[in-house]
Amino acid sequence: MSQARLRPEGDGLLSLVRETLDGIGRLIGEHMKLARLEFQADLRAYGRALVTLLLVIGIFALAYGLACVGLAVLLSRWIALPTAFFLLAGVHVVVAAAAGGGALTRLRNTQPMHETAQAVERSVTALSDASAGKTDGAGAADARGQVTVPAIAADAGGVNAWPTTRP
């Protein structure tokens, strides 16, 4: 699994430190790739949705404005025209406040880069368990009882569950 174990440097402390640092470097590199790809995908999705939303808002605003003027003119048969405009404006303020509150609630509930955060959390948990000496699922121990970095990497998200990314 790891070619570091096959090198003629031996199994000394320096070799284990190099292997650990190499594994942590690969882990951080994979997390950075995942974060970059996920951020780009999120940005593209938000961008497309924003452009569509702006186009729809423009068309809707024009149609809505004309409909409100028409309704105010219709209401002017029973009440004065300025009163009809103020009545419609008041209704719109109340509706807009309710819609804005709903939109803010939805924005607070979105979790961008959720997968990256979970992957980092799994890795931190696996590394902290390994440094505490736990070998029950956070990494496999070699013959001397030491947890190896490749075993931690394999078990961080499940067996062989490293996220594969393509630039």
C-alpha positions as CSV (number, residue, x, y, z in Angstrom):
1,M,0.0,0.0,0.0
2,S,2.8,2.4,0.9
3,Q,6.1,2.4,-1.0
4,A,7.7,4.2,2.0
5,R,7.8,0.9,3.8
6,L,9.8,-0.7,1.0
7,R,12.6,1.9,1.0
8,P,16.0,0.9,2.4
9,E,15.9,3.7,4.9
10,G,14.7,1.3,7.6
11,D,11.9,1.6,10.1
12,G,13.6,4.2,12.2
13,L,11.9,7.2,13.8
14,L,13.1,9.5,11.0
15,S,11.5,7.3,8.4
16,L,8.2,7.2,10.2
17,V,8.2,11.0,10.6
18,R,8.9,11.4,6.8
19,E,6.1,8.9,6.0
20,T,3.7,10.7,8.4
21,L,4.5,14.1,6.9
22,D,4.2,12.8,3.4
23,G,0.8,11.3,4.3
24,I,-0.4,14.5,5.9
25,G,0.8,16.5,2.9
26,R,-1.1,14.2,0.5
27,L,-4.2,14.5,2.8
28,I,-4.0,18.3,2.8
29,G,-3.5,18.3,-1.0
30,E,-6.5,16.2,-1.6
31,H,-8.6,18.4,0.7
32,M,-7.5,21.5,-1.2
33,K,-8.3,19.9,-4.5
34,L,-11.8,18.9,-3.2
35,A,-12.4,22.3,-1.8
36,R,-11.3,24.0,-5.0
37,L,-13.5,21.8,-7.2
38,E,-16.5,22.1,-4.9
39,F,-16.1,25.8,-4.7
40,Q,-16.0,26.2,-8.5
41,A,-19.1,24.0,-8.9
42,D,-20.9,26.0,-6.3
43,L,-19.9,29.2,-7.9
44,R,-21.1,28.1,-11.3
45,A,-24.4,27.0,-9.9
46,Y,-24.9,30.2,-8.0
47,G,-23.9,32.2,-11.1
48,R,-26.4,30.5,-13.4
49,A,-29.2,30.9,-10.8
50,L,-28.3,34.5,-10.3
51,V,-28.4,35.4,-14.0
52,T,-31.8,33.6,-14.4
53,L,-33.1,35.3,-11.4
54,L,-32.1,38.7,-12.6
55,L,-33.8,38.2,-16.0
56,V,-37.0,36.9,-14.4
57,I,-37.0,39.8,-11.9
58,G,-36.7,42.4,-14.8
59,I,-39.6,40.9,-16.7
60,F,-41.7,40.4,-13.6
61,A,-41.1,44.0,-12.4
62,L,-42.3,45.5,-15.7
63,A,-45.4,43.3,-15.8
64,Y,-46.1,43.8,-12.2
65,G,-45.8,47.6,-12.4
66,L,-48.3,47.7,-15.3
67,A,-50.7,45.5,-13.4
68,C,-50.5,47.7,-10.3
69,V,-51.2,50.8,-12.3
70,G,-54.2,49.1,-13.9
71,L,-55.5,48.0,-10.5
72,A,-55.1,51.5,-9.1
73,V,-57.1,52.9,-12.0
74,L,-59.7,50.3,-11.5
75,L,-60.0,51.1,-7.8
76,S,-60.3,54.8,-8.6
77,R,-63.9,54.1,-9.5
78,W,-64.7,53.6,-5.8
79,I,-62.0,55.5,-4.0
80,A,-59.7,58.4,-5.0
81,L,-56.8,57.6,-7.3
82,P,-54.1,58.7,-4.8
83,T,-55.7,56.6,-2.0
84,A,-55.8,53.6,-4.3
85,F,-52.0,54.0,-5.1
86,F,-51.2,54.3,-1.4
87,L,-53.3,51.2,-0.5
88,L,-51.6,49.1,-3.1
89,A,-48.2,50.4,-1.9
90,G,-49.0,49.4,1.7
91,V,-50.0,45.9,0.6
92,H,-46.8,45.5,-1.3
93,V,-44.6,46.6,1.6
94,V,-46.2,43.9,3.8
95,V,-45.8,41.2,1.2
96,A,-42.2,42.2,0.4
97,A,-41.3,42.1,4.1
98,A,-42.7,38.6,4.4
99,A,-41.0,37.3,1.3
100,G,-37.6,38.9,2.3
101,G,-37.8,37.1,5.7
102,G,-38.4,33.8,4.0
103,A,-35.5,34.4,1.6
104,L,-33.2,35.2,4.5
105,T,-34.2,32.0,6.3
106,R,-33.4,29.9,3.2
107,L,-30.0,31.7,2.8
108,R,-29.1,30.9,6.5
109,N,-29.9,27.2,5.9
110,T,-27.7,26.7,2.9
111,Q,-24.4,25.0,3.6
112,P,-21.8,25.7,0.9
113,M,-18.9,23.3,0.7
114,H,-20.6,20.8,3.0
115,E,-18.7,17.8,1.6
116,T,-15.3,19.4,2.1
117,A,-16.1,20.2,5.7
118,Q,-17.2,16.6,6.3
119,A,-14.1,15.2,4.7
120,V,-11.8,17.5,6.7
121,E,-13.7,16.6,9.9
122,R,-13.2,12.8,9.2
123,S,-9.5,13.3,8.6
124,V,-9.0,15.4,11.7
125,T,-10.8,12.8,13.7
126,A,-8.8,10.0,12.2
127,L,-5.5,11.8,12.8
128,S,-6.4,12.8,16.4
129,D,-7.5,9.2,17.2
130,A,-4.2,7.9,15.7
131,S,-2.1,10.4,17.7
132,A,-4.0,9.3,20.9
133,G,-3.0,5.7,20.2
134,K,-6.4,4.4,19.2
135,T,-6.3,1.8,16.6
136,D,-9.9,0.6,16.6
137,G,-11.1,1.9,13.2
138,A,-9.0,5.0,12.9
139,G,-6.0,3.2,11.4
140,A,-4.4,-0.1,11.3
141,A,-1.4,-0.9,13.5
142,D,1.7,-2.6,12.2
143,A,3.5,-5.4,14.1
144,R,4.9,-3.1,16.7
145,G,1.5,-1.6,17.4
146,Q,2.2,1.7,15.7
147,V,-0.5,3.3,13.5
148,T,0.7,3.9,9.9
149,V,-0.3,7.0,7.9
150,P,-1.5,5.0,4.9
151,A,-3.8,3.0,7.1
152,I,-5.2,6.3,8.6
153,A,-5.7,7.6,5.1
154,A,-7.5,4.5,4.0
155,D,-9.8,4.5,7.0
156,A,-10.4,8.3,7.2
157,G,-13.6,8.1,5.2
158,G,-14.1,4.4,5.1
159,V,-11.9,1.8,3.4
160,N,-10.4,3.3,0.3
161,A,-12.8,6.2,0.4
162,W,-10.4,9.0,-0.5
163,P,-12.2,11.6,-2.6
164,T,-10.9,11.4,-6.1
165,T,-10.7,14.7,-7.9
166,R,-9.7,15.6,-11.4
167,P,-8.4,19.1,-12.1
